[in-house]
Amino acid sequence: MNYEELLKRAKESLPHMEKEETRLEIPEPVVQPLGRQTIVKNFSEIAKAVRRDASHIAKFLFKELAVPGSVRSSEIVLQGKVSFSMISQRINDYVKEFVLCHECGKPDTMMQKSGRLFSIKCEACGAKKSVRNI
């Protein structure tokens, strides 16, 4: 047998790997510029998808985007012009820091507050890690 035949045989004996689907589906932010304000229309859906308190996510966004704002019912109002890509990137940063487990990478985490400190406890692997205050 030559090299190509051996390579083909080895490749056929490998188990078939399917693309892993993520369980965490974060909706894309629906951003609407309105004068000097930027409104994220589906903010409550995003908060529900990541299983975190909307006020915690909003506080993170206000600080990271360096703009003041407020939460109104199911949307967030940013007092400044902020691009879709900036908002989307900051939401992804929030998910990496405050939602995904730092050990196993799964989104099955729960945020706990003890005193003034926040920590993330993974319901899948049991890992616990403290996170920074916002």
Z-matrix of the N, CA and C atoms (Angstrom, degrees):
N
C 1 1.452
C 2 1.530 1 109.29
N 3 1.318 2 113.35 1 141.59
C 4 1.458 3 117.36 2 177.25
C 5 1.535 4 109.98 3 -92.37
N 6 1.291 5 115.50 4 177.84
C 7 1.465 6 121.94 5 -175.18
C 8 1.528 7 112.32 6 -60.92
N 9 1.332 8 118.03 7 -44.25
C 10 1.461 9 121.59 8 -178.28
C 11 1.521 10 111.93 9 -62.33
N 12 1.328 11 117.43 10 -40.74
C 13 1.463 12 120.82 11 178.83
C 14 1.529 13 111.17 12 -66.13
N 15 1.331 14 117.30 13 -41.53
C 16 1.462 15 121.36 14 177.39
C 17 1.530 16 110.88 15 -63.57
N 18 1.327 17 115.96 16 -41.22
C 19 1.467 18 120.61 17 179.34
C 20 1.526 19 110.72 18 -64.55
N 21 1.333 20 116.47 19 -42.13
C 22 1.465 21 121.04 20 179.21
C 23 1.525 22 110.34 21 -63.93
N 24 1.323 23 116.62 22 -43.18
C 25 1.460 24 121.30 23 -179.94
C 26 1.533 25 111.08 24 -64.77
N 27 1.316 26 116.54 25 -40.47
C 28 1.464 27 120.55 26 178.94
C 29 1.524 28 110.60 27 -66.15
N 30 1.327 29 116.91 28 -40.44
C 31 1.464 30 121.04 29 -179.89
C 32 1.521 31 111.01 30 -65.74
N 33 1.339 32 118.13 31 -38.10
C 34 1.460 33 122.28 32 179.39
C 35 1.528 34 111.60 33 -68.70
N 36 1.341 35 117.50 34 -27.81
C 37 1.457 36 119.64 35 -178.66
C 38 1.535 37 112.49 36 -82.52
N 39 1.328 38 117.86 37 -10.95
C 40 1.464 39 120.81 38 177.48
C 41 1.525 40 109.96 39 -71.16
N 42 1.335 41 117.32 40 146.31
C 43 1.470 42 118.78 41 176.77
C 44 1.525 43 110.46 42 -68.55
N 45 1.316 44 114.82 43 147.06
C 46 1.463 45 120.72 44 -179.22
C 47 1.527 46 108.97 45 -73.43
N 48 1.315 47 116.50 46 120.74
C 49 1.462 48 121.53 47 -179.66
C 50 1.525 49 108.60 48 -101.54
N 51 1.323 50 115.17 49 122.29
C 52 1.449 51 119.63 50 175.96
C 53 1.508 52 108.61 51 -95.63
N 54 1.303 53 114.88 52 154.17
C 55 1.459 54 120.22 53 179.48
C 56 1.527 55 108.74 54 -65.02
N 57 1.329 56 115.29 55 129.67
C 58 1.459 57 120.25 56 -179.38
C 59 1.523 58 109.32 57 -76.65
N 60 1.303 59 115.77 58 127.69
C 61 1.455 60 120.18 59 177.83
C 62 1.516 61 108.65 60 -90.68
N 63 1.314 62 115.21 61 139.96
C 64 1.451 63 118.98 62 179.00
C 65 1.520 64 109.15 63 -85.85
N 66 1.313 65 114.58 64 142.31
C 67 1.462 66 119.21 65 178.12
C 68 1.511 67 111.09 66 -82.58
N 69 1.316 68 116.40 67 -23.08
C 70 1.452 69 120.28 68 -177.59
C 71 1.524 70 109.08 69 -88.03
N 72 1.300 71 115.96 70 103.85
C 73 1.465 72 121.79 71 178.42
C 74 1.525 73 107.96 72 -107.74
N 75 1.321 74 116.27 73 103.70
C 76 1.463 75 121.16 74 179.97
C 77 1.522 76 107.85 75 -90.92
N 78 1.325 77 117.60 76 123.40
C 79 1.462 78 119.03 77 178.58
C 80 1.531 79 110.63 78 -65.84
N 81 1.319 80 115.65 79 143.89
C 82 1.465 81 119.24 80 176.55
C 83 1.517 82 108.79 81 -66.38
N 84 1.337 83 117.27 82 138.79
C 85 1.460 84 118.42 83 179.29
C 86 1.526 85 111.20 84 -66.49
N 87 1.324 86 115.60 85 135.78
C 88 1.462 87 121.56 86 175.11
C 89 1.522 88 106.02 87 -94.07
N 90 1.330 89 115.71 88 102.41
C 91 1.458 90 122.12 89 -173.09
C 92 1.526 91 109.56 90 -100.29
N 93 1.334 92 115.22 91 130.98
C 94 1.453 93 120.82 92 179.07
C 95 1.530 94 108.63 93 -128.41
N 96 1.355 95 116.94 94 110.84
C 97 1.463 96 118.65 95 175.10
C 98 1.527 97 109.48 96 -74.11
N 99 1.321 98 116.05 97 138.94
C 100 1.457 99 120.85 98 -178.42
C 101 1.526 100 107.32 99 -141.77
N 102 1.339 101 116.36 100 91.31
C 103 1.457 102 120.63 101 -175.96
C 104 1.516 103 110.01 102 65.38
N 105 1.332 104 115.89 103 -121.14
C 106 1.460 105 120.46 104 178.57
C 107 1.515 106 111.93 105 -94.57
N 108 1.294 107 117.96 106 7.73
C 109 1.459 108 122.51 107 179.44
C 110 1.522 109 110.26 108 -109.87
N 111 1.299 110 114.91 109 157.30
C 112 1.460 111 121.88 110 174.05
C 113 1.526 112 106.81 111 -127.35
N 114 1.322 113 116.09 112 129.02
C 115 1.457 114 121.35 113 -178.11
C 116 1.523 115 109.31 114 -114.52
N 117 1.328 116 115.86 115 130.14
C 118 1.461 117 121.45 116 172.83
C 119 1.522 118 105.58 117 -100.88
N 120 1.328 119 116.29 118 106.38
C 121 1.464 120 122.74 119 -171.52
C 122 1.528 121 113.83 120 -68.66
N 123 1.325 122 117.88 121 -37.72
C 124 1.469 123 120.62 122 -173.85
C 125 1.528 124 112.26 123 -104.21
N 126 1.309 125 116.92 124 38.04
C 127 1.464 126 121.16 125 -176.45
C 128 1.528 127 112.42 126 -63.46
N 129 1.327 128 117.65 127 -39.83
C 130 1.469 129 119.78 128 -179.67
C 131 1.532 130 111.21 129 -66.20
N 132 1.326 131 117.80 130 -32.90
C 133 1.466 132 121.08 131 176.65
C 134 1.528 133 110.74 132 -65.59
N 135 1.340 134 116.09 133 -39.25
C 136 1.462 135 120.63 134 178.91
C 137 1.527 136 109.65 135 -65.18
N 138 1.335 137 116.31 136 -45.63
C 139 1.463 138 120.52 137 179.50
C 140 1.527 139 111.13 138 -61.91
N 141 1.317 140 116.87 139 -39.32
C 142 1.464 141 121.09 140 179.11
C 143 1.529 142 110.87 141 -67.43
N 144 1.330 143 117.16 142 -37.85
C 145 1.467 144 121.12 143 -178.67
C 146 1.529 145 111.66 144 -66.53
N 147 1.337 146 117.48 145 -36.24
C 148 1.459 147 120.01 146 -179.04
C 149 1.531 148 112.41 147 -92.89
N 150 1.338 149 117.01 148 -1.33
C 151 1.465 150 123.62 149 177.15
C 152 1.524 151 112.59 150 58.10
N 153 1.311 152 115.28 151 47.59
C 154 1.457 153 121.59 152 177.08
C 155 1.513 154 109.76 153 -131.38
N 156 1.336 155 115.64 154 159.29
C 157 1.451 156 122.31 155 178.24
C 158 1.530 157 109.31 156 -67.56
N 159 1.328 158 116.31 157 132.05
C 160 1.464 159 121.09 158 -177.38
C 161 1.522 160 111.63 159 -60.47
N 162 1.323 161 117.29 160 -35.30
C 163 1.467 162 119.54 161 -179.30
C 164 1.528 163 111.62 162 -66.78
N 165 1.336 164 117.39 163 -32.65
C 166 1.465 165 120.94 164 178.49
C 167 1.530 166 110.21 165 -68.45
N 168 1.319 167 116.86 166 -44.26
C 169 1.466 168 120.88 167 178.58
C 170 1.522 169 109.41 168 -64.75
N 171 1.335 170 116.75 169 -42.77
C 172 1.463 171 120.83 170 -179.15
C 173 1.521 172 110.65 171 -61.55
N 174 1.324 173 117.12 172 -43.63
C 175 1.462 174 121.21 173 179.26
C 176 1.527 175 110.39 174 -60.41
N 177 1.335 176 116.30 175 -40.76
C 178 1.464 177 121.31 176 177.54
C 179 1.528 178 110.28 177 -62.59
N 180 1.333 179 116.72 178 -46.77
C 181 1.465 180 120.31 179 -178.81
C 182 1.527 181 111.73 180 -63.93
N 183 1.339 182 117.01 181 -42.22
C 184 1.462 183 119.75 182 179.49
C 185 1.520 184 110.38 183 -59.66
N 186 1.324 185 116.80 184 -42.22
C 187 1.457 186 120.34 185 -178.25
C 188 1.527 187 111.55 186 -72.30
N 189 1.324 188 117.43 187 -46.10
C 190 1.465 189 121.05 188 -176.14
C 191 1.529 190 112.70 189 -69.84
N 192 1.328 191 116.82 190 -34.30
C 193 1.466 192 120.61 191 179.43
C 194 1.529 193 111.72 192 -88.10
N 195 1.316 194 116.82 193 -8.15
C 196 1.470 195 123.63 194 179.14
C 197 1.527 196 112.13 195 57.18
N 198 1.336 197 115.16 196 43.36
C 199 1.467 198 120.80 197 175.86
C 200 1.528 199 108.74 198 -135.28
N 201 1.326 200 117.22 199 143.84
C 202 1.462 201 118.63 200 172.93
C 203 1.518 202 109.50 201 -75.46
N 204 1.306 203 116.12 202 163.99
C 205 1.456 204 119.44 203 179.51
C 206 1.503 205 111.58 204 -172.79
N 207 1.332 206 114.15 205 -175.06
C 208 1.458 207 120.77 206 179.33
C 209 1.519 208 109.52 207 -150.80
N 210 1.329 209 114.36 208 158.85
C 211 1.467 210 120.78 209 177.67
C 212 1.516 211 107.17 210 -105.45
N 213 1.343 212 115.98 211 125.00
C 214 1.464 213 121.87 212 177.45
C 215 1.514 214 108.17 213 -121.01
N 216 1.280 215 117.05 214 117.14
C 217 1.472 216 125.10 215 179.81
C 218 1.528 217 111.18 216 40.85
N 219 1.319 218 119.33 217 -101.43
C 220 1.465 219 121.08 218 -175.69
C 221 1.523 220 113.08 219 -105.36
N 222 1.325 221 117.70 220 10.01
C 223 1.452 222 120.21 221 -178.37
C 224 1.523 223 111.14 222 -132.57
N 225 1.313 224 114.57 223 165.46
C 226 1.464 225 121.03 224 177.98
C 227 1.528 226 107.71 225 -121.23
N 228 1.324 227 116.19 226 137.61
C 229 1.459 228 121.93 227 -178.97
C 230 1.520 229 107.95 228 -112.32
N 231 1.332 230 116.26 229 119.05
C 232 1.456 231 122.43 230 177.89
C 233 1.523 232 108.19 231 -100.60
N 234 1.326 233 117.42 232 129.78
C 235 1.463 234 121.94 233 -177.17
C 236 1.527 235 109.91 234 -85.96
N 237 1.302 236 116.39 235 69.09
C 238 1.456 237 122.61 236 179.49
C 239 1.511 238 109.39 237 168.54
N 240 1.319 239 115.33 238 164.11
C 241 1.459 240 119.73 239 177.62
C 242 1.523 241 108.38 240 -85.15
N 243 1.324 242 115.36 241 116.28
C 244 1.460 243 121.71 242 -179.12
C 245 1.520 244 107.58 243 -127.56
N 246 1.327 245 116.36 244 133.71
C 247 1.463 246 120.18 245 -177.05
C 248 1.527 247 111.53 246 -76.55
N 249 1.312 248 114.86 247 158.69
C 250 1.463 249 122.32 248 177.49
C 251 1.523 250 110.27 249 -57.97
N 252 1.329 251 116.50 250 -44.42
C 253 1.468 252 120.05 251 -176.87
C 254 1.526 253 111.82 252 -64.53
N 255 1.325 254 117.99 253 -36.63
C 256 1.468 255 120.87 254 178.20
C 257 1.532 256 110.53 255 -65.69
N 258 1.329 257 116.49 256 -44.77
C 259 1.459 258 120.24 257 -180.00
C 260 1.522 259 110.54 258 -64.36
N 261 1.309 260 116.66 259 -45.46
C 262 1.458 261 121.68 260 -179.69
C 263 1.532 262 110.90 261 -61.69
N 264 1.327 263 116.99 262 -43.15
C 265 1.465 264 121.13 263 179.57
C 266 1.522 265 111.54 264 -63.94
N 267 1.320 266 117.40 265 -40.97
C 268 1.465 267 120.50 266 -179.42
C 269 1.531 268 111.58 267 -69.29
N 270 1.320 269 117.31 268 -34.31
C 271 1.468 270 120.15 269 175.52
C 272 1.529 271 109.67 270 -65.33
N 273 1.333 272 116.63 271 -41.32
C 274 1.467 273 120.25 272 176.97
C 275 1.531 274 111.06 273 -64.26
N 276 1.335 275 117.12 274 -37.82
C 277 1.462 276 120.70 275 176.50
C 278 1.523 277 110.62 276 -62.85
N 279 1.331 278 116.67 277 -41.15
C 280 1.458 279 121.52 278 178.29
C 281 1.522 280 110.28 279 -60.73
N 282 1.326 281 116.26 280 -45.11
C 283 1.466 282 120.84 281 -179.05
C 284 1.526 283 110.28 282 -62.00
N 285 1.329 284 117.46 283 -43.33
C 286 1.465 285 119.97 284 179.90
C 287 1.520 286 111.98 285 -63.84
N 288 1.329 287 117.00 286 -38.19
C 289 1.458 288 120.11 287 -175.20
C 290 1.524 289 113.90 288 -86.25
N 291 1.337 290 117.78 289 -37.76
C 292 1.459 291 120.55 290 -170.84
C 293 1.532 292 115.37 291 -115.57
N 294 1.329 293 119.03 292 -3.50
C 295 1.466 294 120.06 293 -177.20
C 296 1.524 295 112.02 294 -119.58
N 297 1.310 296 118.43 295 -51.92
C 298 1.459 297 121.41 296 -175.89
C 299 1.528 298 110.83 297 -73.29
N 300 1.327 299 115.18 298 140.22
C 301 1.462 300 121.25 299 177.56
C 302 1.526 301 109.06 300 -67.07
N 303 1.326 302 115.91 301 136.64
C 304 1.455 303 120.48 302 -178.14
C 305 1.528 304 111.96 303 -79.32
N 306 1.328 305 117.30 304 -12.22
C 307 1.466 306 121.33 305 179.28
C 308 1.530 307 111.73 306 -96.80
N 309 1.345 308 116.50 307 -55.65
C 310 1.472 309 119.83 308 -174.52
C 311 1.526 310 113.29 309 -103.14
N 312 1.331 311 118.00 310 -13.18
C 313 1.457 312 121.08 311 177.26
C 314 1.517 313 115.02 312 80.35
N 315 1.318 314 117.81 313 6.77
C 316 1.466 315 120.23 314 -179.14
C 317 1.522 316 110.97 315 -87.14
N 318 1.331 317 116.75 316 153.73
C 319 1.468 318 120.16 317 -178.22
C 320 1.529 319 114.13 318 -85.61
N 321 1.315 320 117.91 319 8.32
C 322 1.469 321 121.79 320 -177.06
C 323 1.519 322 110.66 321 -82.93
N 324 1.315 323 116.68 322 63.68
C 325 1.450 324 120.61 323 -178.07
C 326 1.515 325 110.79 324 -118.48
N 327 1.327 326 113.52 325 162.41
C 328 1.443 327 120.74 326 179.61
C 329 1.531 328 106.85 327 -134.83
N 330 1.331 329 116.11 328 132.69
C 331 1.453 330 119.29 329 179.08
C 332 1.519 331 109.30 330 -88.10
N 333 1.326 332 115.49 331 131.46
C 334 1.450 333 121.35 332 -179.72
C 335 1.523 334 108.76 333 -121.57
N 336 1.313 335 115.46 334 145.87
C 337 1.456 336 120.37 335 177.45
C 338 1.517 337 108.27 336 -120.75
N 339 1.314 338 115.68 337 124.41
C 340 1.463 339 120.34 338 175.99
C 341 1.531 340 106.99 339 -125.93
N 342 1.314 341 114.51 340 108.13
C 343 1.463 342 119.50 341 -174.69
C 344 1.518 343 109.75 342 70.98
N 345 1.317 344 115.65 343 -119.96
C 346 1.469 345 120.15 344 177.77
C 347 1.518 346 112.22 345 -103.10
N 348 1.315 347 117.49 346 -0.95
C 349 1.454 348 121.72 347 -175.28
C 350 1.525 349 111.48 348 -100.34
N 351 1.323 350 115.52 349 140.98
C 352 1.461 351 122.04 350 175.21
C 353 1.518 352 108.62 351 -105.72
N 354 1.328 353 115.46 352 144.32
C 355 1.457 354 120.43 353 174.43
C 356 1.523 355 108.53 354 -141.37
N 357 1.319 356 114.63 355 158.25
C 358 1.464 357 121.73 356 178.75
C 359 1.520 358 107.12 357 -112.75
N 360 1.321 359 116.66 358 128.01
C 361 1.460 360 121.75 359 177.47
C 362 1.520 361 108.15 360 -115.57
N 363 1.317 362 115.75 361 125.50
C 364 1.461 363 121.62 362 -179.26
C 365 1.522 364 109.14 363 -83.36
N 366 1.317 365 115.54 364 128.40
C 367 1.460 366 120.87 365 178.35
C 368 1.520 367 111.60 366 -82.54
N 369 1.336 368 117.61 367 -13.40
C 370 1.459 369 121.36 368 -178.91
C 371 1.534 370 111.39 369 -88.03
N 372 1.338 371 116.80 370 -49.74
C 373 1.467 372 119.13 371 -175.30
C 374 1.518 373 113.30 372 -111.25
N 375 1.340 374 118.21 373 -10.96
C 376 1.457 375 120.97 374 177.50
C 377 1.518 376 115.02 375 87.82
N 378 1.325 377 117.90 376 0.53
C 379 1.456 378 120.86 377 -179.07
C 380 1.531 379 110.49 378 -67.90
N 381 1.316 380 114.59 379 149.58
C 382 1.460 381 119.36 380 179.27
C 383 1.520 382 107.59 381 -133.99
N 384 1.330 383 116.30 382 134.83
C 385 1.459 384 120.60 383 -178.35
C 386 1.519 385 108.35 384 -143.46
N 387 1.322 386 115.71 385 136.57
C 388 1.462 387 119.12 386 176.35
C 389 1.527 388 108.69 387 -80.41
N 390 1.334 389 114.76 388 146.52
C 391 1.464 390 120.20 389 179.34
C 392 1.522 391 108.14 390 -122.74
N 393 1.312 392 115.35 391 161.99
C 394 1.463 393 120.38 392 -176.47
C 395 1.523 394 110.76 393 -71.62
N 396 1.318 395 114.07 394 153.59
C 397 1.472 396 120.19 395 173.94
C 398 1.519 397 107.88 396 -79.55
N 399 1.310 398 114.51 397 150.06
C 400 1.460 399 118.95 398 178.69
C 401 1.509 400 108.38 399 -98.00
